[in-house]
Amino acid sequence: MPGRSFPPVLGRALGALAIAFGLTCAALAQQPLKIGFGMSLTGPLAGNGKAALIAMEIWRDDVNAKGGILGRNVEFVYYDDQTSPATVPGIYTKLLDVDKVDLVVSGYGTNVIAPAMPIMMQRNLTFMTLFGLNVNSKFKYDRYFQIMPAGPDPAIGWSQGFFEVAMSLNPKPRTVAIVGADAEYPAMALEGARAHIKRLGLKVVYDKTYPPNTVDYSPIVRAIQATNPEIVFVASYPPDSAGIVRAANEVGLKTRIFGGGLVGPQFAALKTQLGPLLNGVVNYEFYAPDLGKKFPFLDQFLAKYQARAAKEGVDPLGFYLPPYAYAMMQVLEQAIKATGGLDQAKLAEHIHESEFDTFVGKVRFAANGEWASSRVMMTQYSGISGNDVEQFKKPGHITVLYPSEYKTGSVKAPYHENRK
């Protein structure tokens, strides 16, 4: 009240409390903003996980160079999930209960996102995730958000382009074989493929999974060949992607179109390992050098990423996962700044309602936390000779077949006549 005074002792006490409160707030502002996560640094997806980590560290360094977020420098606390779903619950429990992180994000991939979801839901946490396919279809969690351009129905959007391209062949194909590993991502991808098959009235002549630890893929490809399919859709992780492509070449797989959901050929390691064995394969990508002018927002990021990746021996291209890992953190950063804090409910509400500017373009989320629109490209590899990485930095080896706004050429079929 105006003109009100306090006794000297009380006044001094209130003054001391105000100073202490101010010092506490200042000290809190100076404490790092800790973001925790698991990441595949060993195991089958280690190469991808290390590339994602570099991208996230570039974001952290960029943010801290500008003064941090809300006056606090960003600090990462992370552990190797070994590409094993079994390690994930323990990692996130430790991050939250022992390390006392302020926020958590996911590691890379469906198989390590799904086992983290029960913890996120129990604790009502906003969860930004990286490249999980249709994870939230099981959980229906309203604070889940996904960075991957597969659209609001990702299982469908993931293979949409593959089947659109297949049905553009003349005459239209009638038979299809689908195969994938017995794991989380392939299961989701095959589920979407079956929906397209039903919609298109195709006849399924082969529909099986194989153990994730499979080593010899020739028997699988021979079994597929025995059914004489016109379309072969594969959902696989990098080790089996390499094995299946090799087996298709060794066995001499004869089909009109082959590929679709192979994870791995998007990275330099598998591109250079397989080299000309990729010719003729139709598979998803999120970027092709032929589209450089349509993705100008990537230039700034790739300049930083490629320089660092070359030193650390990680994927030297950075076209696929790294820009999206950076974008995941950009969304989180913008949400924190817009809401002025770390309140989980406010962060989730803002992310649902807003559009975000990122290095992979403008991002808006659907009600289920997936991208509001799909941008999965279906491409075909061709003209690859030798195993050098430089050829993949140049136009001419990855033809974009779908969607129409990015199309740079038409599919070459049948597959077995375009392997060389």
N, C-alpha and C positions, 0 to 999 in steps of 0.2 A: 504494500500500500504506500502511496506517496507520503513522504515525510516521516515514515515509521523508522525508529531507531532501535538498536539492540544493546543490551548491557555490554560493556567492553569485553568481558570474558567470553560471552556467547558470540559476540562479533568476531573475536579472534578465532574461536573454534570453527565457526562457519567459514571463515576465510581459509583456514587450514584445510578444511574438507574440500573446498572448491579447488584449491591448489592441488591437493592429492588426486581429486577426480580428473583434473586437467592433465596431470602427469601420467595417470593411468591410461587415459585415452591416447595420449601421445605415445606412450610405450607400446600400446596395442597397435597403433598405426605403424610403428616401426618394426613390429614382428612380421616375419615373412608370411605370405599367404600360401599355405601348404596344400598342394594338389597331389593326391595319391592315386596310384593305379598299378595293376600288374601288366607285364608286357612279355611277349614271347622273345626272349633273348637266347634261348637254346631250344632244341626240338625242331620239328619239321617246318615251323613257320618263323624260325629265328631271323632269316634274312629279311622277311617282311616286317617283323617286329622292330628290328634295329633301324630300318628305314623310317618307320613311323616315329620312333623315338627321336631320331635326328630332327625330323620336321617339328615335333613338339618342342624340342630344345631350342630350335631356331625361333619359334614363336616366343618362348619364355625369355630369351635373350633380347628379342625385339621389344617386348613389353617392358622389361626392366630397364632397357636403355632410355625409355621414355618416362621413367619414374614409377613403373609398376602399375598396380591396379588399386585404386582408392588409397594411394600413398604407400602401399605395401609391395615390396618386391616379391615376385613369385618364386617359390621353391618347389621342386618335385621330390616326392618320396615314392620310389617304385621298387618292385621286386620282380624277378624272373618267374613267370608262370610256367615255364618249360613246355609251352604249348600243350599243357595238360589240364583239362577241366577240373580234375581232382584237387589241384593246388589252389584254385581260385577262391573258394570260400575262406580258407585260412588267411590268404593274403589280404582280402578286404576287411576281415575281422581285425587283423593286426593293424592295418592302416587306420582304422577308425578308433579302436580301443587303446592301442599302445602308442602309435605315432600321433594320434589326435590331429589328423589332417582336417583342413577346412572343407575340402570338396574332393570328390572322387570322379574319375572318368574311367572308361573301359580300356582294356588292351585291344589287340587287333583280332577280329574274327568271331564268328557265330559261336564256336565251341567254347570260348572263354568268356563270352558275354552272358550266355544263358545261365551258367552256374552262379553268377554274381547277382542275378535278379532277385532271388528271395531276400537277400540281405538288404538290397536297396529298398525293397517294398516294406520290410519290417521296420526300417528306420526312416521311411518317408523321405528318401533322398532323391534329388534331381540327378539323373544319370545320363550323361552324354556318352554315346557309344560309337564305335568305329567299325564299320563294315560287318555288321551282323545281319544275316538274312532272315527277315520275318520273325525275329525273336519274340516280339511283343504280341504276336498272334496267340501265344500260349498264356501270357501273363496279363495282358490288357492293363498295363500300368500307366497311369496318366502323367507320370514324371519321367518317362523314358523318351529319349530322343536319339535319333540315328543319323549318322553322317555316312550316307551312301546313296547315290542317285537312282534308286530302284523304284521310286514312286510309292504311292499310298498303299498299294497291294504288292509288296516286294516279291513274293514268290511268283506272282503272275508277271510282273514287270521285268523280272530277271531274265526270263527266257522268251519274252514276247518277240523280240527282234529276231531271234533264231528261227522261230516257227514262221514268222512273217516272211523271212528270206526263203525258207524252205518251200513255202507254198507259192512263191513267185516263180518257181521252176515250171517249165512247160515240157511235157505234161505234168500235172500236179502229182506229187508223190502220194502213195496210199499207205505205206507201211513204215513203222518206226520202231527203233530199239532204244531203250534208255538204260543207263547204268551209272552207278555212283558208289562211293565208299559208304560204309555203314557208320555214319557220323552225322552231327547236327546240320552242318551246312548242306551236304549233298541231299539229306532227307528233305529239307525245305525246297531246294532247287528241283528235285524230282517231283515233289508234290505240285509245284507250279507247272512243270512240264506235262504232268498227267491232265491238268485242267485244260491246257491248250490242246492236247491230243483228243480229249473228249469233245471240246468245242469244234474241232476241225473234222471230226469223224474219221480219224486215222485208226488203222489197225495196229495194235501193239503185238509185235512178234517176239520181243525180249524185254523183260523188266526185272532186273536183279541188282543186288548190292554185293559188295565184296568187303572182306575185313580190311580195316585201315592199315594193317601191317603186311598186306600183300606185297610180294616182291616180284613175282613173275606174272605179267599181264597177258602174255601170249595166249594162254588157254581161254581167257575171258574174251579176247578179240576173236579167236577162232570160233567160240560158241556164238558170238554175235553174228559173225560172217555166215555161219551155218543157217541162220534164219533169213538171210538175204534181205536185210532192211534197206529201204531207200533213204531213210533219215536215221542218223545215230547221234543221240544227245548224251553228253557225258557231264556229270557233276563230280568234280574231283579236286583234291588239294594238291599242292605242288609236287610232292614225290610221286603220287600216282598219276598226275597229269603227264609228267615226263615218261613214266612207264607205259602209259596207254598210247601216247603218240609214237613212241619207239615201236611198240608192238604193232600198231596199225601199219607202220612202214614195213616192218619185218614180215608180217603175215601177208601184207598186200591187201588190206581191207578194201573191198569194193562196195562203194555206196555213193549216193549222189551228194550228200552233205554230212559233214562230220564235225563235232565239236560242241560249242554252245556254252557250257559252264565250267570250262577248265580254268582253275585258279593256278597261276604261276607264269604262264606265257606273257603276262603283262610286265613282268620284271626282267631286267637285263640278264640275271643269272640263268633263267630258263631259256630266254631268247637265244643267248649265246651258246648254251649247252646243247640245245636242239638244232639251232641253225636251220638248214634247209629242210629238216624233217617237219618243220612247221608249215611248209608250203602247202596250200590247199585247205588248211584247217580254217574253219569259220568259228570265231570265238569272240567273247565280249572284251571290250576295252573301254576306257574312259577318256582316252586321248590318242590321237595319231598325229605325227608330224605334218601330214598333209593339211591339218586343220589349224596350223599355227596362228593364222590371222583371225580365226574365230575364237581363240582363247587367249587374248592378249593379257588377261589378268594373271596368267601363270608365269609370265616372264620374270617378274620381280622375285617370286619365290624360287623358281628353278635356278636362277643365277646363284643364289645363296646355297641352295641345297646341293647342287651338282659339285660345287667347289669343295664342300665339306665331305660329301659322300666319297669323292675320289680319294681323299686323305684317309678315310676310315674304312675303305674297302667294302662299302655298302652299295646297293643298287645305284649305278651311276646315271640312270635315266631319270628316275623320280617322276614319271608321268602318271603313275597309277595311284598308289596309296599315299605317299607323302603330302601332296597338296590337300588331301582330305583330312589328314591328321592335323595339319595346321589349321584348316577351316574349322574343325571341331573345337579347337581352343579359341578361335576367333569368336564363335558363337557364344561360348561361355563368358569370354571377356566382355563382349558387348552387353550381355544380359546382366552381369554384375554391375557394370557402370550405369546401366539404365535404371536398375532397381536400387542402386546405392548401398548394396550390402550383400550378405550371403544367406538371406532367408530362403530356404528351399522352396517353400510354396510360392513366394513372389518370383523366384527365378523361373520356375516351371510355368507359371501363368504368363510371364513375359515372353518366354520362348514360344509358347503356343500362339501368342497373338501377333508376333512380330516377324519382319523380314530382315535378314542379315546379309551384309556385304562381306564376302569372303574371297579368298584367292581362287575358289572354284565357281565364282559367280554368286548370284543372289540365291539365298537359301530360305525357304519357308517350309514349315512342317505341317503335316496333316494332323487330324485329331489323334491318331494312334502313335504319333511321334516319328513317323516315317516322312520322307520327303513328299511334299505336296504334288510334285510332278516327276516323272521318270526321265532319265537321260542316260540309260544304258545303251551303249553303242554296240552293234554287231559288226564285226570286221572279218576280213579274210587276209591271211598272210600269203604273200607271193613274191617271187623274184629274189628270195633270200639265198645267198651263196656264201659258203664259209661260215665262220663263227665269230666274226669281229663285231664289237658292239657299235661301232661308228655307223654302220649301215642303218641301224635302227633309229638313229637321230635324224635321218634324212627322209624326205617324202618318197613314196613309191613302193614301200614294202607292206604297208597296212592299209588296205582299201576299206573305207567305211561304207557298209551296205545299208545300215539302218541306224537312226531314223532318217527320214527324207531330208530334213534340214541340214544334216551333216554328210549326206551321201556323196562319195567321191568316185563311185564306180559300181558295177554290177557283179553279182556272184559268178564265179567260174565253176561249172559243174560238168561231169561228176568229180567227186573228190579224188578218186584214184587216177584220173587223167591229169590232175593239176598238182600232184605231189612234188614234181620236179621243177 
